[in-house]
Amino acid sequence: MLQYKIIEIFASEEARWQGRALYSAIVQNVNDLKIAARTIVTRGIEGSYESGEMVTGRIEVLSYNMPVHITIILPAMEFDHVLSKVEEMVADGIVAVRNIDVISHKARGLLMPRYTRVREIMTPAPKKVGTTTPLDEVARLLLSSAFTGLPVVDEENRPVGVIAQGDLIYKAGMPMRLGLLAESGREKVGAALEALAPRQASEVMTRPAVTIGQDKMVTEAVDLMLKKQVKRLPVVDTAGKLVGMLSRADVFQTVIRECPDWAAFQQQKILVAGLHLVSEIMRRDVHTVFPDTPVAEVIRVIACNDIQRVCVVDKEGYFLGLISDRDLLIAFSNRHPGIWDYFTGKIPFSEKGQRNRELREYLNARTAADVMNTDIVTVSEDAPLEEAIRLMLEGAIKRLPVLDAEGKFKGMISRDSLLRTGFASL
């Protein structure tokens, strides 16, 4: 048997807490605690109060202050905390408690409430550009922001397209991704922006814009993101005008805010069904290098596979660190400015090393162990998905190395895989 308690509140419709209906305030308060509790509110059809007031729902005797019964059932270990708050809130009513033996408690491991609407979690009044906005202005806006894409609107504020980092690289010839460009120094940034200036947003934007209505369910928005393979959606009102942006980060922030602590629930012997673990969705076919791998080979792996990072493991598979293209640029740009050629998309990789033999020899003499970052956030393969989401959001991380209980590298988990698997059951 599981040890649970019941808190019952006998109040009325007129009872208030800080200007709000008492029953509504109690339900919200318990929900905000994210504990393994359920609440039920029932409205009576007739009753009486200590004052002698009689209330009824009969038409011939109209009444507007019906009795309300609020029931909270919760694990015994949560009882004291909840009861103290309930006693504070109930200024007009009766609070009763009793023990109850629970045979089983089962819950479905949803990452967020099924009926959450887009307007509740979107980013309102987002940054945007017009169809005639020069691309250098677009790039400046993105360089100063945490996001890598913007909606493009017409004169009536209707989304007609989206312009993202990929559009600037593959359609407008921006030499490298925004994160690297920001590290390249004023001169290189200035040259890149100058090259973008003659063109306008309408020339390179992805069209038409894939939009979502603000009153649609978040589950519909996630399905649309996955179907269209986009990271963000312009949100529109009934007139089709832009009112917000919904990104994967917005969805994940909601998970952290709304999702209960399922791991704690399981410790209380609550059976959580449909709970996904990191091991179910991580990618195992990821690139790794050894600590003695020459840096030139590390760069080749990154450049030729169109990736931004590789993990460093030893011969037994234990995770040692991670090397990103940003780490390499910071490590070598001051000594050998030619390192930038390796990360410029316009230059074929076969030509990059030939341009600077001295640099190639220098990079072959350095190893992965010399440049790897060992201060890396990782996640256990047995962790629930919300733990991976929390780590990614806290560290602004797009991919996490996954380790087993011994510290051996098992794979990587990405935001896309979290979205694809974590919301499949909603």
C-alpha positions as CSV (number, residue, x, y, z in Angstrom):
1,M,0.0,0.0,0.0
2,L,1.1,3.6,-0.7
3,Q,0.7,6.0,2.1
4,Y,-1.4,9.0,0.9
5,K,-3.6,11.7,2.6
6,I,-6.6,13.6,1.6
7,I,-7.2,17.2,2.3
8,E,-10.8,18.3,1.9
9,I,-12.0,21.9,1.9
10,F,-15.7,22.7,2.3
11,A,-16.2,26.3,1.1
12,S,-18.5,28.4,-1.1
13,E,-18.4,30.0,-4.5
14,E,-18.0,33.4,-2.8
15,A,-14.9,32.4,-0.9
16,R,-11.8,34.3,-2.2
17,W,-8.0,34.3,-2.0
18,Q,-6.3,37.5,-3.1
19,G,-9.2,38.5,-5.2
20,R,-9.5,35.1,-6.9
21,A,-12.1,32.3,-6.4
22,L,-10.7,30.2,-3.6
23,Y,-11.2,26.9,-5.4
24,S,-9.4,28.1,-8.5
25,A,-6.5,29.5,-6.4
26,I,-6.1,26.2,-4.6
27,V,-6.0,24.2,-7.7
28,Q,-3.4,26.5,-9.3
29,N,-1.3,26.5,-6.1
30,V,-1.2,22.7,-5.9
31,N,-0.5,22.4,-9.7
32,D,2.4,24.9,-9.4
33,L,4.1,22.7,-6.8
34,K,4.6,20.0,-9.5
35,I,4.1,17.2,-7.0
36,A,2.3,13.9,-7.3
37,A,-1.1,15.3,-6.3
38,R,-4.5,15.5,-7.9
39,T,-7.3,18.0,-7.1
40,I,-11.0,17.8,-7.7
41,V,-13.5,20.6,-7.4
42,T,-17.2,19.8,-7.1
43,R,-20.1,22.3,-6.9
44,G,-23.1,21.4,-4.8
45,I,-26.7,21.7,-5.9
46,E,-28.0,22.8,-2.5
47,G,-26.7,23.5,1.0
48,S,-26.6,25.7,4.1
49,Y,-24.0,27.7,6.1
50,E,-23.3,28.5,9.7
51,S,-25.0,31.9,9.2
52,G,-28.3,30.1,8.5
53,E,-28.1,31.0,4.8
54,M,-29.8,28.4,2.6
55,V,-28.7,28.0,-1.0
56,T,-30.3,26.1,-3.8
57,G,-30.2,25.7,-7.5
58,R,-34.0,25.5,-7.9
59,I,-35.3,28.1,-10.3
60,E,-38.0,29.3,-8.0
61,V,-35.5,30.2,-5.4
62,L,-32.4,31.6,-7.2
63,S,-29.1,31.4,-5.4
64,Y,-25.6,32.4,-6.4
65,N,-23.4,31.1,-3.5
66,M,-23.4,27.3,-4.0
67,P,-21.3,25.1,-1.7
68,V,-18.0,24.0,-3.1
69,H,-16.0,20.9,-2.2
70,I,-12.3,20.8,-3.0
71,T,-10.4,17.5,-2.6
72,I,-6.7,17.1,-2.7
73,I,-5.2,13.6,-2.7
74,L,-1.4,13.5,-2.3
75,P,1.5,11.4,-1.0
76,A,1.9,11.6,2.8
77,M,5.4,13.1,2.4
78,E,4.0,16.2,0.7
79,F,1.1,16.6,3.2
80,D,2.6,19.1,5.7
81,H,3.7,21.6,3.1
82,V,0.4,21.6,1.2
83,L,-1.7,21.7,4.3
84,S,0.0,24.8,5.7
85,K,-0.6,26.7,2.5
86,V,-4.3,25.5,2.4
87,E,-4.9,26.7,6.0
88,E,-3.4,30.1,5.1
89,M,-5.7,30.4,2.0
90,V,-9.0,29.3,3.6
91,A,-10.5,32.2,5.5
92,D,-14.1,31.1,5.1
93,G,-14.6,27.3,5.2
94,I,-13.8,24.0,6.8
95,V,-10.5,22.1,6.2
96,A,-10.5,18.4,7.0
97,V,-7.8,15.7,6.6
98,R,-7.8,11.9,6.5
99,N,-5.5,9.0,5.7
100,I,-6.1,6.8,2.6
101,D,-4.4,3.6,1.5
102,V,-3.6,3.7,-2.2
103,I,-3.1,0.5,-4.1
104,S,-1.4,2.0,-7.1
105,H,-0.7,5.5,-8.6
106,K,-0.1,5.6,-12.3
107,A,0.7,8.7,-14.3
108,R,1.4,9.4,-18.0
109,G,4.8,11.0,-18.6
110,L,3.9,13.9,-20.8
111,L,6.4,16.6,-21.2
112,M,3.8,19.4,-21.1
113,P,0.0,19.7,-20.7
114,R,-1.6,18.4,-23.9
115,Y,-3.9,21.4,-24.4
116,T,-1.2,24.2,-24.2
117,R,-1.8,26.8,-26.9
118,V,0.8,28.5,-29.0
119,R,-0.1,32.0,-27.7
120,E,0.7,30.9,-24.2
121,I,4.3,30.1,-24.8
122,M,5.4,32.0,-28.0
123,T,7.8,35.0,-27.9
124,P,5.5,38.0,-28.6
125,A,6.5,41.1,-30.6
126,P,9.5,39.3,-32.2
127,K,12.3,41.0,-34.2
128,K,11.5,41.0,-37.9
129,V,12.7,42.4,-41.2
130,G,11.0,43.6,-44.4
131,T,11.4,42.2,-47.9
132,T,13.6,45.1,-48.9
133,T,15.9,45.0,-45.8
134,P,19.5,44.8,-46.9
135,L,21.2,41.5,-45.9
136,D,23.9,43.3,-44.0
137,E,21.2,44.6,-41.6
138,V,19.8,41.1,-41.4
139,A,23.2,39.7,-40.4
140,R,23.8,42.5,-37.9
141,L,20.5,41.7,-36.2
142,L,21.3,38.0,-36.1
143,L,24.8,38.6,-34.8
144,S,23.4,40.6,-31.9
145,S,20.8,38.0,-31.0
146,A,20.6,34.6,-29.5
147,F,18.6,33.2,-32.4
148,T,19.7,32.4,-36.0
149,G,16.5,33.2,-38.0
150,L,14.0,36.0,-38.6
151,P,10.6,36.4,-40.1
152,V,10.3,38.5,-43.2
153,V,7.0,40.5,-43.4
154,D,5.3,42.5,-46.1
155,E,3.9,46.1,-45.6
156,E,0.9,44.8,-43.8
157,N,3.0,42.8,-41.3
158,R,2.1,39.4,-42.8
159,P,4.9,36.8,-42.9
160,V,6.0,36.1,-46.4
161,G,9.2,34.2,-45.6
162,V,11.9,33.4,-43.1
163,I,15.6,34.2,-43.4
164,A,18.0,32.1,-41.4
165,Q,21.7,31.5,-41.1
166,G,21.6,28.8,-43.8
167,D,20.0,31.2,-46.3
168,L,22.8,33.7,-45.7
169,I,25.5,31.1,-46.1
170,Y,24.2,29.0,-49.1
171,K,22.3,31.7,-51.0
172,A,24.1,34.9,-50.2
173,G,27.6,33.6,-49.8
174,M,28.3,34.5,-46.1
175,P,31.6,32.8,-45.5
176,M,30.8,31.0,-42.3
177,R,28.2,30.5,-39.7
178,L,27.2,33.4,-37.4
179,G,28.9,32.0,-34.3
180,L,32.2,31.8,-36.0
181,L,31.9,35.1,-37.8
182,A,31.3,36.8,-34.4
183,E,34.7,35.5,-33.3
184,S,36.5,36.5,-36.4
185,G,37.3,40.1,-35.5
186,R,36.0,43.5,-36.7
187,E,37.8,43.4,-40.1
188,K,36.4,40.0,-41.2
189,V,32.9,40.9,-39.9
190,G,33.1,44.2,-41.8
191,A,34.1,42.5,-45.0
192,A,31.4,39.9,-44.7
193,L,28.7,42.5,-44.1
194,E,30.0,44.7,-46.9
195,A,29.6,41.7,-49.3
196,L,26.0,41.1,-48.1
197,A,24.9,44.8,-48.3
198,P,23.9,44.9,-52.0
199,R,21.2,42.2,-51.7
200,Q,17.8,42.3,-50.0
201,A,16.0,39.8,-47.7
202,S,13.5,38.9,-50.4
203,E,16.3,37.5,-52.6
204,V,17.4,34.8,-50.3
205,M,14.6,34.2,-47.8
206,T,12.9,30.8,-47.7
207,R,9.4,31.1,-48.9
208,P,6.5,30.8,-48.3
209,A,6.7,31.3,-44.6
210,V,5.5,28.2,-42.6
211,T,3.2,29.8,-40.0
212,I,1.0,28.7,-37.1
213,G,-2.1,30.3,-35.7
214,Q,-1.8,31.7,-32.2
215,D,-4.8,29.6,-31.0
216,K,-3.5,26.3,-32.3
217,M,-2.2,23.7,-29.9
218,V,1.5,23.5,-29.3
219,T,1.4,19.8,-30.3
220,E,0.2,20.9,-33.8
221,A,3.0,23.4,-33.9
222,V,5.6,20.7,-33.1
223,D,4.2,18.4,-35.7
224,L,4.5,21.2,-38.2
225,M,8.1,22.0,-37.3
226,L,9.0,18.3,-37.7
227,K,7.1,17.9,-41.0
228,K,8.5,21.0,-42.6
229,Q,12.0,20.6,-40.9
230,V,12.1,24.1,-39.5
231,K,13.4,25.3,-36.1
232,R,10.9,28.2,-35.7
233,L,7.5,29.3,-36.8
234,P,6.1,32.8,-37.2
235,V,2.8,33.0,-35.2
236,V,-0.1,34.8,-36.8
237,D,-3.5,36.1,-35.7
238,T,-6.8,35.4,-37.5
239,A,-5.9,38.2,-40.0
240,G,-2.6,36.5,-40.8
241,K,-0.5,39.2,-39.2
242,L,2.6,38.4,-37.2
243,V,2.1,38.4,-33.5
244,G,5.0,36.2,-32.3
245,M,7.6,33.5,-32.9
246,L,7.6,30.0,-31.7
247,S,11.0,28.3,-31.5
248,R,12.2,25.0,-30.2
249,A,13.6,26.8,-27.2
250,D,10.1,28.2,-26.4
251,V,8.8,24.7,-26.4
252,F,11.6,23.4,-24.2
253,Q,11.3,26.3,-21.8
254,T,7.7,25.3,-21.3
255,V,8.7,21.7,-20.6
256,I,11.0,22.8,-17.8
257,R,8.3,25.1,-16.3
258,E,5.4,22.7,-16.6
259,C,6.8,19.1,-16.4
260,P,6.8,17.4,-13.0
261,D,9.9,15.7,-11.6
262,W,9.2,12.3,-12.9
263,A,12.3,10.8,-11.4
264,A,11.1,11.9,-7.9
265,F,7.7,10.4,-8.7
266,Q,9.3,7.1,-9.5
267,Q,11.1,7.1,-6.2
268,Q,7.7,7.4,-4.6
269,K,6.7,4.1,-6.4
270,I,4.5,6.0,-8.8
271,L,4.3,4.2,-12.1
272,V,5.1,6.7,-14.8
273,A,4.0,5.3,-18.2
274,G,5.4,6.6,-21.5
275,L,8.5,8.1,-20.0
276,H,11.3,8.5,-22.6
277,L,14.9,8.2,-21.7
278,V,18.0,9.7,-23.3
279,S,19.2,6.3,-24.5
280,E,16.1,5.9,-26.7
281,I,16.8,8.9,-28.9
282,M,20.5,9.6,-28.9
283,R,22.5,9.2,-32.1
284,R,25.2,6.5,-31.9
285,D,26.7,7.1,-35.4
286,V,28.6,10.2,-34.3
287,H,32.2,11.2,-35.1
288,T,34.9,10.7,-32.5
289,V,38.7,11.2,-32.4
290,F,41.4,9.9,-30.1
291,P,43.5,12.3,-27.9
292,D,46.6,11.7,-30.2
293,T,44.7,12.5,-33.4
294,P,46.5,15.4,-35.2
295,V,44.5,18.7,-35.2
296,A,44.7,18.7,-39.0
297,E,42.7,15.5,-39.1
298,V,40.2,16.8,-36.5
299,I,39.6,19.8,-38.8
300,R,39.1,17.5,-41.8
301,V,36.5,15.5,-39.9
302,I,34.6,18.6,-38.9
303,A,34.8,20.3,-42.3
304,C,34.1,17.2,-44.5
305,N,31.2,16.0,-42.5
306,D,29.6,19.5,-42.2
307,I,29.5,19.3,-38.3
308,Q,30.5,21.8,-35.7
309,R,32.1,19.5,-33.0
310,V,33.7,16.1,-32.4
311,C,34.1,14.2,-29.2
312,V,37.4,12.9,-27.9
313,V,37.5,9.4,-26.5
314,D,40.3,7.1,-25.4
315,K,41.0,3.6,-26.7
316,E,38.5,2.1,-24.2
317,G,35.7,4.5,-25.2
318,Y,35.8,6.8,-22.1
319,F,34.8,10.4,-22.8
320,L,37.7,12.9,-22.4
321,G,36.4,16.1,-24.0
322,L,35.0,17.9,-27.0
323,I,36.4,20.0,-29.8
324,S,34.3,22.5,-31.6
325,D,35.2,24.6,-34.7
326,R,35.1,27.6,-32.3
327,D,37.6,26.0,-30.0
328,L,40.0,25.5,-33.0
329,L,39.6,29.1,-34.2
330,I,40.3,30.6,-30.8
331,A,43.3,28.3,-30.2
332,F,45.1,29.0,-33.5
333,S,43.8,32.3,-35.1
334,N,46.3,34.5,-33.3
335,R,49.3,32.4,-34.3
336,H,48.1,31.4,-37.8
337,P,45.3,33.6,-39.3
338,G,45.2,31.2,-42.2
339,I,43.2,28.8,-40.0
340,W,40.1,30.8,-41.1
341,D,40.4,29.3,-44.6
342,Y,39.6,25.9,-43.2
343,F,36.1,27.1,-42.1
344,T,35.3,29.2,-45.1
345,G,32.6,27.4,-47.1
346,K,33.7,28.8,-50.5
347,I,37.0,27.0,-50.4
348,P,37.1,23.2,-51.2
349,F,38.8,21.3,-48.4
350,S,41.3,19.8,-50.8
351,E,42.7,23.3,-51.5
352,K,42.7,24.6,-47.9
353,G,45.8,22.8,-46.7
354,Q,47.7,23.6,-50.0
355,R,47.3,27.3,-49.4
356,N,49.5,27.3,-46.3
357,R,51.9,24.4,-46.0
358,E,53.4,25.9,-42.8
359,L,50.0,25.9,-41.2
360,R,49.3,22.4,-42.3
361,E,52.5,21.2,-40.7
362,Y,51.8,23.1,-37.6
363,L,48.4,21.5,-37.2
364,N,49.7,18.1,-37.9
365,A,52.2,18.6,-35.0
366,R,49.3,19.4,-32.5
367,T,46.9,16.8,-31.2
368,A,43.3,16.7,-30.1
369,A,44.4,16.6,-26.5
370,D,46.1,20.0,-26.9
371,V,42.9,21.8,-27.9
372,M,40.0,19.8,-26.5
373,N,37.7,21.3,-24.0
374,T,37.3,19.2,-20.9
375,D,34.8,21.3,-19.1
376,I,31.8,19.8,-21.0
377,V,28.3,19.2,-19.8
378,T,27.2,15.6,-20.3
379,V,24.0,13.6,-19.7
380,S,23.5,10.0,-18.5
381,E,21.9,7.6,-21.0
382,D,19.5,6.6,-18.3
383,A,18.3,10.2,-17.7
384,P,14.7,11.2,-18.6
385,L,14.3,13.6,-21.5
386,E,13.4,16.6,-19.4
387,E,16.8,16.4,-17.7
388,A,18.5,16.7,-21.1
389,I,16.3,19.6,-22.0
390,R,17.1,21.4,-18.7
391,L,20.9,21.0,-19.3
392,M,20.6,22.3,-22.9
393,L,18.6,25.3,-21.9
394,E,20.8,26.2,-18.9
395,G,24.0,26.0,-20.9
396,A,22.5,27.2,-24.3
397,I,23.7,23.9,-25.7
398,K,22.4,22.4,-28.9
399,R,24.0,18.9,-28.5
400,L,24.9,16.9,-25.5
401,P,27.4,14.0,-25.2
402,V,25.7,11.0,-23.7
403,L,27.7,8.8,-21.3
404,D,26.9,5.4,-19.6
405,A,27.3,4.8,-15.9
406,E,31.1,4.2,-16.3
407,G,31.7,7.4,-18.2
408,K,32.0,5.8,-21.6
409,F,30.8,7.8,-24.6
410,K,27.6,6.4,-26.1
411,G,26.4,9.1,-28.5
412,M,25.0,12.6,-28.8
413,I,21.5,14.0,-28.2
414,S,20.2,17.0,-30.1
415,R,17.4,19.5,-29.8
416,D,15.8,18.0,-33.0
417,S,15.8,14.5,-31.6
418,L,14.3,15.7,-28.3
419,L,11.5,17.4,-30.2
420,R,10.9,14.5,-32.5
421,T,10.7,11.8,-29.8
422,G,9.7,13.7,-26.7
423,F,6.4,15.0,-28.2
424,A,5.4,12.0,-30.3
425,S,3.1,10.8,-27.6
426,L,1.3,14.0,-26.8
